[in-house]
């Protein structure tokens, strides 16, 4: 076991050695001109573990890309949305087909005039459509450090649907957004037919002063239909959710630096219905109550879990009331932990889950160069990965066994947790 860890560390963590080894393999042919039976040189058959299939320059000015999103629900071969630098502009790129991979990606449109600072989040959503010609509406969500957020119609080449500015209701000033995420049950194809969740598509925003602000997307769409998005509206929609999640009023280390919608909470797990079943009508308030999980990471390295309760209210027009739990430090969550220890030594930069259907564990990464895996029920750290050469800004889970991170200078790291137990016991070498 010790030998295995040494070999893995030598291959993965010595970045200079890894660079030299890859460069040597690209310039040298260890098999010479030896040919296989089909006449193809052996050297051409040997490939790196991961091959770049397609790439293009998305920022002419050489600025770093701060946010990107891929969408394959719209017509064509899919689109990629990118945001670079601090301009606040979003570029939408149409991808070539698989049989024309050598063609260049075409910039279909630039979404501008709404954001004036760095984009902190891009996400796509599938929403119920009010148009009789189609059942679905493909929407792009964006949020910026300048406090603005927007919804764009991807079916109409990025036409602006709605935009608004987050404001500090106490100090009557603009709030800086640091992160955001979306909860989109409408897009879930999981074999359930719970009509009570059809209006629960939501966006959540993390702010620099430690607040979580949430909106129900259906209410934003209704607000947009009654206002003119081409001019600044006199009023702004009232948030469905607002609470202090991190920090105090000192202004130090209080920003929310990562936020993640974690799927169903504890309430719907015993109340959801399979396809073919319909929820019977009822006037009981408990029937309209649902819950979801929200995960937040702070500038101080702390990680917290919240349950967000949503309930229809008899107001006019109808609104969904959202509240967080726990509300007090003395309160506890049911079958879940609120605080996770030990916390990171740097700001939490990203939060991910293995899958939407499995909320028992989740992962966080930090600017301290570590990745941690947590138990959602106990709040304990299951294991931690250290040794990255720089802070980690993003991570993603591919199925249940592959984890993708940065944090090794210009390299993307793919970590495979699917190795068989006997192979791990005997040790193994990574081959390039």
C-alpha positions in Angstrom: 0.0 0.0 0.0 2.9 2.4 0.8 4.6 1.5 -2.5 1.5 2.2 -4.4 1.0 5.7 -2.9 4.7 6.5 -3.7 4.3 5.6 -7.3 1.1 7.5 -7.7 2.6 10.5 -6.1 5.7 10.4 -8.3 3.5 10.2 -11.4 0.8 12.7 -10.5 2.3 15.2 -8.1 5.7 15.9 -9.6 4.4 18.3 -12.2 7.8 19.0 -13.9 8.5 15.3 -14.3 5.1 14.8 -15.8 5.6 17.6 -18.3 9.0 16.2 -19.4 7.6 12.7 -19.8 4.7 13.9 -21.9 6.9 16.0 -24.1 9.3 13.1 -24.7 6.5 10.8 -25.7 5.2 13.4 -28.2 8.7 13.8 -29.9 10.0 10.3 -29.7 8.8 7.0 -31.1 9.8 4.2 -28.8 8.8 1.5 -31.3 10.6 3.1 -34.2 9.0 2.3 -37.5 7.6 -1.1 -36.5 4.3 -1.6 -38.1 1.2 -3.6 -37.0 -0.5 -6.0 -39.4 -2.8 -3.3 -40.7 0.3 -1.3 -41.8 -0.2 1.6 -39.3 2.9 2.6 -37.3 2.8 1.5 -33.7 3.7 5.0 -32.5 0.4 6.3 -34.0 -1.6 3.7 -32.2 -0.2 4.8 -28.8 -2.2 7.6 -27.4 -2.3 9.7 -24.3 -5.0 8.6 -21.8 -7.2 11.5 -22.8 -7.3 13.0 -26.3 -8.4 16.5 -27.1 -11.2 16.0 -29.6 -12.0 19.6 -30.3 -10.8 23.0 -29.1 -11.2 26.7 -30.1 -10.2 30.1 -29.0 -13.1 31.7 -27.0 -11.4 34.9 -25.9 -9.6 36.9 -28.5 -8.0 39.2 -25.9 -6.4 36.3 -24.1 -8.5 36.8 -21.0 -9.2 33.9 -18.7 -12.6 32.2 -19.1 -14.5 32.6 -15.8 -17.6 30.7 -16.6 -18.8 28.2 -19.3 -21.8 26.0 -19.9 -22.8 23.4 -22.5 -26.3 22.9 -23.7 -27.5 20.1 -26.0 -31.2 20.7 -25.7 -31.5 23.3 -28.4 -31.6 22.6 -32.1 -28.4 21.6 -33.8 -25.3 20.0 -32.4 -25.2 21.8 -29.1 -23.9 25.2 -28.0 -21.3 26.4 -25.5 -21.7 29.6 -23.6 -18.5 31.3 -22.4 -17.7 34.4 -20.3 -14.2 35.8 -20.1 -12.6 38.7 -18.2 -14.7 41.3 -16.5 -16.7 42.7 -19.5 -19.9 40.8 -18.5 -20.4 39.7 -22.1 -21.5 36.1 -22.9 -20.5 34.5 -26.1 -22.6 31.6 -27.5 -20.8 29.2 -29.8 -22.5 26.7 -32.2 -20.5 23.4 -32.3 -19.7 21.5 -35.5 -21.2 18.1 -36.1 -19.2 14.9 -35.3 -18.5 14.3 -39.0 -17.2 17.8 -39.5 -15.1 18.1 -36.4 -12.4 20.0 -38.3 -14.8 22.9 -38.9 -14.5 25.9 -36.6 -17.0 26.7 -33.9 -19.2 29.5 -35.0 -20.0 32.4 -32.6 -23.7 32.6 -33.0 -24.4 35.6 -30.8 -23.0 37.7 -28.0 -25.2 38.5 -25.1 -24.3 41.9 -23.8 -25.7 45.1 -22.3 -26.9 43.5 -19.1 -23.8 42.6 -17.0 -20.9 45.0 -16.4 -18.5 42.9 -14.4 -17.2 39.3 -14.2 -19.8 36.5 -14.8 -19.8 34.2 -11.7 -22.3 31.6 -13.0 -23.8 30.3 -16.2 -26.4 27.5 -16.2 -29.1 26.2 -18.5 -32.7 25.3 -17.5 -35.6 23.6 -19.1 -38.9 25.3 -18.1 -42.6 24.7 -18.9 -43.5 26.7 -22.0 -46.6 29.0 -22.2 -46.4 28.6 -26.0 -48.9 26.1 -27.5 -46.4 25.1 -30.2 -43.9 23.6 -27.7 -43.9 22.1 -24.2 -40.5 23.2 -23.1 -38.6 26.5 -23.0 -34.7 26.3 -23.0 -33.3 29.1 -20.8 -29.8 30.4 -20.0 -29.3 31.8 -16.5 -26.4 34.2 -15.8 -25.2 36.1 -12.7 -22.5 38.7 -12.3 -20.4 40.3 -9.6 -22.1 43.6 -10.3 -25.2 42.2 -8.6 -27.2 41.6 -11.8 -28.7 38.3 -12.9 -30.7 37.4 -16.1 -32.7 34.8 -18.0 -32.1 34.4 -21.8 -34.2 32.5 -24.3 -32.0 30.0 -26.0 -34.7 29.0 -28.5 -34.7 32.6 -29.8 -30.9 33.0 -30.2 -30.4 34.4 -26.7 -33.2 36.9 -26.5 -33.4 38.6 -23.1 -36.3 37.4 -21.0 -35.7 39.0 -17.7 -33.0 40.8 -15.7 -32.9 42.3 -12.2 -30.4 43.7 -9.7 -29.9 42.3 -6.2 -30.1 44.9 -3.5 -29.3 45.1 0.2 -32.7 45.8 1.7 -31.1 47.0 4.9 -28.5 49.4 3.5 -30.4 50.1 0.3 -27.3 49.4 -1.8 -26.3 47.0 -4.6 -25.1 43.6 -3.5 -22.1 41.9 -5.1 -22.8 38.3 -6.2 -20.0 35.8 -5.7 -21.7 32.5 -6.8 -25.0 31.1 -8.0 -26.8 27.8 -8.9 -30.1 26.6 -10.2 -32.6 23.9 -9.1 -34.5 22.6 -12.1 -36.9 19.8 -11.2 -38.8 20.3 -14.5 -35.8 18.9 -16.4 -35.5 15.8 -14.2 -36.4 12.6 -16.0 -36.4 10.3 -13.0 -39.7 8.3 -13.3 -41.7 10.4 -10.9 -44.8 12.4 -11.5 -45.2 14.9 -8.7 -47.0 17.9 -10.1 -46.5 19.8 -6.9 -42.8 20.3 -7.8 -43.5 21.6 -11.3 -43.4 25.2 -10.1 -40.3 24.7 -7.9 -37.6 25.6 -10.4 -35.5 28.1 -8.6 -32.2 30.1 -8.7 -30.1 30.7 -5.6 -27.5 33.5 -5.3 -24.6 33.8 -2.9 -23.4 37.3 -1.9 -20.2 38.9 -0.7 -21.8 39.7 2.6 -22.8 36.1 3.4 -26.5 36.1 2.3 -28.4 33.5 0.3 -31.0 35.0 -2.0 -33.5 32.8 -3.8 -36.1 33.3 -6.5 -38.8 31.0 -7.9 -38.2 31.1 -11.7 -41.9 30.8 -12.6 -42.6 34.0 -10.6 -39.7 35.8 -12.4 -41.2 34.7 -15.8 -44.6 36.0 -14.7 -42.9 39.3 -13.6 -41.1 39.6 -17.0 -44.4 39.1 -18.9 -45.9 42.2 -17.2 -42.8 44.4 -17.6 -40.7 45.8 -20.4 -37.2 44.2 -20.4 -35.9 46.7 -22.8 -35.9 49.4 -20.1 -35.0 49.4 -16.5 -38.1 48.5 -14.5 -39.2 50.7 -11.7 -39.7 47.8 -9.4 -37.9 44.5 -8.8 -39.3 41.1 -7.8 -39.3 40.3 -4.1 -37.0 37.4 -3.3 -38.7 34.2 -2.1 -35.8 33.4 0.1 -33.2 35.5 1.9 -31.1 34.6 5.0 -27.6 35.0 6.4 -25.7 31.8 5.8 -22.0 32.8 6.5 -20.1 35.4 8.4 -21.2 38.2 10.8 -21.4 41.9 10.4 -17.7 42.4 10.7 -17.2 42.2 6.9 -14.3 39.8 7.3 -14.4 36.3 5.8 -18.1 36.3 5.4 -18.6 35.9 1.6 -20.3 32.8 0.2 -17.8 31.5 -2.3 -19.6 28.3 -3.4 -23.2 27.2 -3.6 -24.9 24.0 -4.8 -28.5 22.9 -5.0 -28.4 19.4 -3.6 -31.7 17.8 -4.8 -34.6 16.6 -2.7 -34.8 17.2 1.0 -36.3 14.9 3.7 -39.9 15.7 3.1 -40.5 14.6 -0.5 -38.7 11.3 -0.2 -41.8 9.5 1.2 -44.4 11.6 -0.7 -43.3 11.4 -4.4 -45.4 9.5 -6.8 -44.5 7.1 -9.6 -45.6 7.7 -13.3 -49.3 6.9 -13.7 -50.2 8.0 -10.2 -51.7 11.4 -9.4 -51.6 13.2 -6.1 -55.2 13.5 -4.8 -56.4 17.1 -4.4 -56.3 18.3 -0.8 -56.7 21.5 1.1 -54.1 20.4 3.7 -51.1 22.7 3.9 -48.8 19.7 4.4 -49.8 18.5 0.9 -48.2 21.5 -0.7 -45.0 21.5 1.4 -41.8 20.3 -0.1 -38.1 20.6 0.7 -34.7 20.6 -1.0 -31.1 20.6 0.1 -28.8 23.5 -0.3 -25.0 23.4 0.3 -22.9 26.5 0.9 -19.1 27.1 1.2 -17.6 30.2 2.8 -14.7 32.4 2.4 -13.5 31.2 5.8 -13.4 27.6 4.5 -16.6 26.5 6.3 -19.1 24.1 4.7 -22.8 24.1 5.6 -25.9 22.2 4.7 -29.4 23.7 4.7 -32.9 22.4 4.1 -35.1 24.8 2.1 -38.8 24.4 2.8 -41.2 25.6 0.0 -44.9 26.0 0.4 -47.7 27.6 -1.7 -49.3 30.6 -0.1 -52.9 31.8 -0.6 -51.8 35.2 -1.8 -52.8 37.0 -5.0 -51.0 36.5 -7.3 -50.0 33.1 -5.9 -46.5 32.9 -4.4 -44.2 30.2 -3.1 -42.8 30.8 0.3 -39.3 29.5 1.0 -37.7 29.2 4.4 -34.4 27.8 5.5 -33.6 25.3 8.3 -32.0 25.4 10.7 -32.9 29.0 11.5 -31.1 29.2 14.9 -27.7 27.8 16.0 -29.4 25.6 18.6 -31.5 23.9 16.0 -30.6 20.7 14.2 -31.5 19.1 10.9 -33.4 15.8 10.6 -31.1 12.9 9.6 -28.6 15.4 8.2 -25.7 17.5 9.5 -25.7 21.3 9.3 -21.9 21.9 9.9 -19.0 19.9 8.5 -15.6 19.6 10.2 -12.8 20.1 9.8 -13.2 23.0 7.5 -10.8 23.9 4.6 -7.8 26.2 5.2 -8.9 28.5 2.3 -12.0 29.7 0.6 -14.3 26.9 -0.7 -14.3 27.3 -4.5 -16.7 24.5 -5.7 -19.2 21.9 -4.5 -20.3 18.8 -6.4 -22.3 15.6 -5.9 -21.9 12.2 -7.4 -25.4 12.3 -8.8 -28.7 14.1 -8.3 -30.3 10.9 -6.9 -27.5 10.3 -4.3 -27.3 13.1 -1.7 -25.6 10.9 1.0 -22.2 12.3 0.1 -20.8 15.4 -1.6 -17.4 16.9 -2.5 -15.8 20.3 -1.9 -12.6 21.9 -3.2 -10.7 24.9 -1.9 -8.1 27.4 -2.8 -5.9 25.6 -0.2 -5.4 22.9 -2.9 -7.5 20.1 -1.4 -10.6 18.1 -2.2 -12.7 16.8 0.6 -15.5 14.2 0.5 -18.2 14.5 3.2 -20.9 12.4 4.7 -24.2 14.4 4.5 -25.7 12.7 7.5 -22.8 12.7 10.0 -21.0 15.9 8.9 -17.7 14.1 9.0 -14.9 14.1 6.4 -14.7 10.7 4.7 -11.3 11.4 3.1 -9.3 14.3 1.7 -7.0 14.6 -1.3 -4.0 17.0 -0.9 -0.9 17.6 -3.0 -2.2 19.8 -5.8 0.2 22.4 -7.0 -2.2 25.3 -6.8 -5.7 26.2 -5.6 -8.6 24.2 -7.1 -11.3 26.4 -8.7 -13.6 23.7 -10.1 -14.6 20.0 -9.9 -17.1 17.8 -11.5 -18.2 14.2 -11.0 -18.6 12.0 -14.1 -20.9 9.1 -13.2 -19.9 7.6 -9.8 -16.2 6.8 -10.3 -14.6 9.6 -12.1 -13.7 13.0 -10.6 -12.4 15.9 -12.7 -10.5 18.8 -11.2 -8.0 21.4 -12.0 -5.3 22.5 -9.6 -2.2 21.2 -11.5 -1.2 24.3 -13.3 -2.5 24.0 -16.9 -3.6 20.4 -16.6 -7.0 18.8 -16.1 -6.9 15.9 -13.7 -9.2 12.9 -14.0 -9.2 10.7 -10.8 -10.5 7.2 -11.3 -12.0 5.6 -8.1 -13.2 2.5 -9.9 -10.0 0.5 -9.5 -10.7 -3.0 -8.2 -9.7 -3.8 -4.7 -7.2 -6.5 -5.5 -5.4 -4.2 -7.9 -5.2 -1.5 -5.3 -3.7 -4.0 -2.8 -1.0 -5.0 -5.2 -0.2 -1.5 -6.3 -0.1 -0.2 -9.8 1.8 2.2 -12.0 0.2 5.0 -14.1 1.2 4.6 -17.7 1.2 7.5 -20.1 
